[in-house]
Amino acid sequence: MNFGRGPPVVLNVGGTRYSFSREVLKDFPLRRVSRLHGCLSEQDVLEVCDDYDRERNEYFFDRHSEAFGFIMLYVRHGHLRFVPHMCELSFYNEMIYWGLEGSHLDYCCQRRLDDRMSETCTYYPAEEPPGEPGGRPEGKGRRPPGAEGGKWLERMRRTFEEPTSSVAAQVLATVSILFVIVSMVVLCASTLPEWRAPENRSMEEQSRYTAESVREPSGIIEAICIGWFTAECIVRFIVSKNKCEFVRRPLNIIDLLAITPYYISVLMTVFTGENSQLQRAGVTLRVLRMMRIFWVIKLARHFIGLQTLGLTLKRCYREMVMLLVFICVAMAIFSALSQLLENGLDLGTKNKDYASIPAACWWVIISMTTVGYGDMCPITVPGRILGGICVVSGIVLLALPITFIYHSFVQCYHELKFRSARYGRSLSAEFLN
C-alpha cells in the first residue's frame, strides 16, 4: 500500500475524524500513526489500527476520542495535559497506545502521574481481585491438577491475612482481638499491688513460671492466649506463598517477639530450676514478660488507623529523617550557646544545670517540642532571649515536614479504605451466595 499518492488520510478515533495530507504521516509525532506510512498491505494496516475502509481511505481506532483530542493539542502546540475528570492512569494508557511517554507531559501533570503511579504500584503490586485467587477460574472438568488445593490455600491465606475478605475472616479477627485484649488486661492487672498482696509475692516471684503459677488463673489465661497466638502464627506461615517474605514482614516479627519470651521463660525454668540465681534475680524474666506489650501492635491487622500509621511512616521515612536532622542540628547549636551563656562565661551567675553541652541538650529538646518540664531554665538575660529563639525555632522546624506527612497519611488512609471496600464487596457476594 503506497501512501505517496492518493486521497488524504482520515483517522477515525472513537467517532471523531481527523484528516491529514499524505506527506504528514511519515514524520507524524505519534508513533502509531506514523507506522501507517510503512504499511504495505491491508493486513499490516490492521495490525496498527482496529479497522480500515479502503474506499474512503479511513482508519478506525477504537480509543477514547476526548483523550486523543488532548493528544492532538500536544501535536499542534507542544503542550500535553491531562483530560479533566479523567483518571490519570487511563490517560497514561492512551498516551502509551499512541506512542507517547510520561516525559511528554507538562511538569505539573508529570507530578500528578508520578504520585498516582507511586501510590498504586506501592500498595497494589500485581494484586489479584478478591474472589479470584490464582487467576481466572477455569471451566469444570478442565482444572489442572492441584487447582483445588491451591484454591483452598488461597482462601485460607485471605482468611488469616484479610479480616474483611469473608465471614470466617471477620470471626477469626474478632476472636484474635478478644485474646489480645484479655492478655493486655491480665498483664496490666499483674503489676497491681493488690494482685500480689493476697499471696504476698514480690515482682521476682511473680515473674517465675513455676508449677504453682501455671495452675493459677492468670497463668492459665496466659497459656491459652500464647497457645492461640502460636497456632495462628504457625497456620499463617504454612499457608503463606513466600515463606522468606513472611518472616521479613514487620508484623510477623512483632508476633515472634511477643510469643517467644513465654517459651524462653518456661525453658529457663525447666533447665535452670526454680531456685537458681537467675530465677531469684528475676530481671531477665521480667523483661521477657513485659515484651508481651507488643501484642497491642497485633491490633494493626484489624484496624485501618494503625495500618495507616505504619504505611505513612514507611513512605515518609525521608521526611522523618529530615525532621530528625533538623532537630539534631538545632540541638547542637542551641545547647552549645546555652551552655556558654549560662555557665561558660564569667558573669557571676553560673547556672549549674548547664554545666555541660550534653546536659543542655535536654533543655533544648524539651524547649523545641514545647514540653517545658521546668526542671531546667535559663537565669541570665541572654540565656532567656536564646530560650525564646529556641522555642520559636522548634515550632518552625517541626512544622516544615508536617505538610508532606499529613498528605501522605490522608493518601494512605484512602488507599486502605479502598482496599477494605473491595474485600467488603467480596464479603457481600459471599454472604449472598
N, C-alpha and C positions, 0 to 999 in steps of 0.2 A: 504494500500500500504506500503510495508516494504522496507525501504532503507538500511537495514542491509546487504542485499545481492543483487547481480545483476550487470549489466554493469555500467560503470562510468556515472555520471550525466553530461548532456550537457545543458548549458544555452545559449539561442539564444537571444541576446539583439540587436534589430534593425538590424539583419543580421550578426552580429559578434558573433561567437561561442566561448564559454569557457567550457573547460572540467575539471571536478573535480572528485576526488575519493569519494566513498560513505561516508567515515568517516569524510570528511571535512565539510559536510553540517550541522552537528549537532552543531558545535561551530563556524559557519561562522560569521564574524564580521558584515555582513549586515543582519538586522533582517528579511527582506522579503525573502531572500534566505534561512536563517536558518529555517524559518517556513515550508519549503518544507519537512523537516525531520519529522515533526509531522503529515503530511497529511496521512490519512488512506484510502482515496478514490479519484477517479478522480475528483469528484465534489469539494472536499477540495482543490485539486491542482488548479483547475480553479478559485478558489477564491483568489489565490495568484498570479498566472500568467495569461496571456491572452490566451494561447493555450498550448496543451500538445500532444506530439507524443509518444504513448506507445511503438511502435516498436523500436525506436531509443533512448527512454528514454530522450527526448529533451523537454525542457521547453522554450516557446517563450514569450518574454516580448517586447511589442511594445513601447519601450522607446528610448531615444537619445543614440546612440551607442558610440559617442565620449565622452559624459559626463560619461557614465558608464566606459569607459576606464580609465578616470582620477580617478574615484572612486576605480577601481581595483588597480591603483597605490597606493592609500592610504592603501588598504588591504595588499599589499605586502611590502610597505616601510614605512608606517605610516605617510605620508605627503599628505595632501589634499589641492589642489589649484584649482582656477577657470580655466575653459577651455578658452583659448584665443579667443577673438572675439565672446564670448557668453554672453548673458545677465546674470548678477549675480543672478537675481530673478529666471530665468529659471533653472539655475544650482542648485539653492537652492531648487526648486521644485523637481528636480531629486534626490537630497540628501534626502529630506523628504520621497520620494517614497521608496527609498531603506533602510530607517531606520536610516539615519544619522542626525545630528543636526549641528547648526552653530558652536558649540564649537569644532567640529572635524576639522574645517578649520585652516590653519595656521594663525598666528596673522595678517599678512598684509591683507590676504583675509577676515578675520573677520571684519577688519575696513572698507573695501570696502563694504561688505554686510551690515554692520550697517548703513553706510552713505546712501546706496541706499534704504534700508528699511525705514530709517528715513525720507528721502525726499518724498518717495512715500506715506507712511502711514500718514505723517503730512498733506499733501496737498490733497490727494485723499482718504479720509476715506469713503469707500463704495459709491463712486460716480457712478452714472448711466451714461451710454453712452448717448451722445446727440441724441435727437430724439426718445428716448425710455423711456419716463417717466413711473415710476411705474412698470418696468419690461418688459418682452417680450409681444408684442401685441398678443391678443387672436384672434381667428378666428371670422368671422362675425356670429352673432347670438348666440355667447357663451360668450359675455362680461357680467361681473357681473353688478348688479345694481349700479349706481353711477360712473361707469368707465368713461363715457363721461365727467361728471362733474369734476372728478379728473384729467383727461387729460387736460381739459380746464384750470384748476387752475395751473397745472404744466407748461403749455405753458405761462400763464400769469406771473408766477414766473420767468421763464427764460427770458421773455421779459424785465422785470424790473431789474433783477439781473445780467444778462449776456449780455452785449451790442453787442457781436458778434454772438449771438445764432440765430438771424433771421433778416430779413429786417426791421420788425417793431421795433425790439430792437435797431437797429442802428439809425433809425429815432428818436426814443424816446431819445436815448443817445445824439444825436446831438441837439435836442431841449433843453434838460436839460443843456448841455454845454453852449448854447447861453444864457439861462436865468442866469446862474452863471456869465458869462462874463458881461452881461448887468448890473446885480446887483452890481458887483465889480466896474464897471465904474462909476455908479451913486454914490456909496459910496465914491469913491476917489474924484469925482468932487464936492461932497457936502462939502468937507473940504477946497476947494479953496476959497480965499478971494473974487475972482470975482463972485463966485456962490452966495454969500450972499450980495454983495455990492449993487446990484440994489434994493434990498428990505431993506437994512440997518438992517440986523438981526444979532444978536450975536449967539454964539455957543449954548447957553442955549435955545434961541428961535428956533434955527434950530433943536434942539433935541426934541421939543414938537410935539406930534401928535394931533394937533388941527384940527378943521373942515376945516380951510383955507389951512393948509399944506397938507391935504389929497387930496384936489382938485388940487394941483399943479402938474405939470408933473412928478417931482421926486417922489411925494407921490403916484401918480397913478402907476408909473412903479414899485415902491417898493411893493405896494399892489398886483400887478399882479404877481410879482416874488414870493412873500410869498404864494400867493394862489396856484401857480403851485407846489412849493416845498411841501406845506402841502398836496395837493391832491396826489402827488407822494408818500409821506411817508405813507399816510393812505392806499393807494392801496397796497403798498408793505407789509404793516403789515397784511392786510386782506388775501393776497394770500400766506403768508409765512407758512411753515409747522409747525415750532415750534415758538410760539409767545414769549416765555420766552427767547429763544436763539436770536430771532430777537432784543429784547430790549437790550440784553447784547453786541451786536456787536459794535465795536468802531465807525464804520462809521455811524451807526444809532444813536448812542449817539451824534455824531457831528451834525447830521441833527437836532436833537432836540435842541441842544444848539444854532443852528443858527436860528431856527424858533421861538422858544418860546419867545425871547426878544421882538419881534414885538408885539405879543399878550399881553405880560405883560405891555409894554409901553402903548398900546391902553387902556387896562383895568385901568391902573393907571390914565390915562387922564379922563376916564369916571367917575371913582369913587371918585377921589380927586379933580377934577376940573382943568381948565386950568391955574388958577392963584394961585394955592396953593403954600405953601412954598416949597414942594418937587419939584414942577414943576419949580419954579423960580431957585432953586439950579441947577437943570439940570444935576448934576453929575451922578446920578444913571441912568438916561435915556441915557446919552452919553455913559456910559459903556455898557449898554444893546445894544445900537445901533451899537457900534463898534464890538460887538460879531458876527455881520454878516460876519466878515472876515473869519469865519470858513467855509463859503460856498466854499472857494477856495479848501478846503480839499475834497469837494464832487467830484472834478475832478478825485480823485483817483479811482472812479468807472469806469472811461472810459480810463485811461492811464496806461499802464503797468509799466511805470517808477515809478510812485507814489506807485503803488501796490507793486512793488519790494522793494522799500524803507521801506514800512510798514512791509512787511513779513520778510525782513532782520533784522529789529530792533526787531521783535517778536522772531526770532530764536536766535539772538545774544545777548540776554539780559544778559547772563552770562559774555560775553566778554565786554559788555558795563559797567556792574557793576565793573568788574575787572579794566577797564580803569579809572573809577571814583575813585576807591580805590587807584590806583597808584597816581593819581593827588592829592588826599586829603593827602596822606602820604607825598608826596614831598612838598606840600604847608605847612604842619605843620613843616617840618624840615627846609626848606629854609626861611620861614617867621620868625621863631624864631632866626635863625642865622643872618639874615639880620638886624633884629631889634637890636640884640646885637652888631653887628659890626658898625652899623650906628648911633645908639643912646644910646645903653646901656652902652658902655664903655666910660670912661672919657678920650677921646683922643683930646679934644679941638675942634673937628669938628663934632658937633652933627647935624644930619640931621632930621629936624622936620617932614619930610614926613614919617619917620619910627618911629614915636613916640610910636606906639603900634604894637603888633603882628597882630591884625585884619587889621590894615592899611597896613602892609607889605604884607599881603596875596594878596591884589590887585596887587602889583608889581610882586609877584611870578607868579600869573596866567597869566598875560599878557606877562611875560617873557618866561614861559614854552610853551605857544602857539605861540611864536614868533610874537606877535602883536606889542608890543612896542610902546605905545602911546607917551611916552616921558614925561608924566606928573610927573613921579617919576623916579629917577635914583640914584644909589649909588655914593657917592663922595669920599669915602675913598678907598685906595688901596685894603685892604682885602675885602671890600664890592664889588668892581668891579670884583675881582677874583671869589668871590662867585656868582656874577651875570652871569659870563661866564659859570661856572659849572651848574648853574640853567638852562640856555638856552640849553646847550648840553644834560643835563638830561631830559629836557622836550621833546626834539626831540626823544630821545631813548625810553622813556616811552610811548609816544603817538604812536610810530611806532610798538611796540611789538604786540598789538592785531589787528593791521590793516590787517594782512595777513588772519586771521581767518574771519574777517568781509568781506573782499574782496571775498574770496572763497564762502562764504555764499550768498553774493549778486549775484555773477555770477550764482550760482546754482538756486537761487530763480527766477532770470530772465529767465533762460531756462525753468523752470517749468511753469511759467506763459505764455511764448511764446508757449510751447507745448499745454497748455490748450486752448489758443486762437486759435491755429491751428485746434484743434479738433472741436471747435464750428464754425470755419470758414468752415470746411468741411461740417458740418451740414447746414450752411447757403447756400453753393453752391448747396447741394442736394435740399433744399427747393426752391431755385431760379429756378433750372432745372425742378422741378416738377410743 
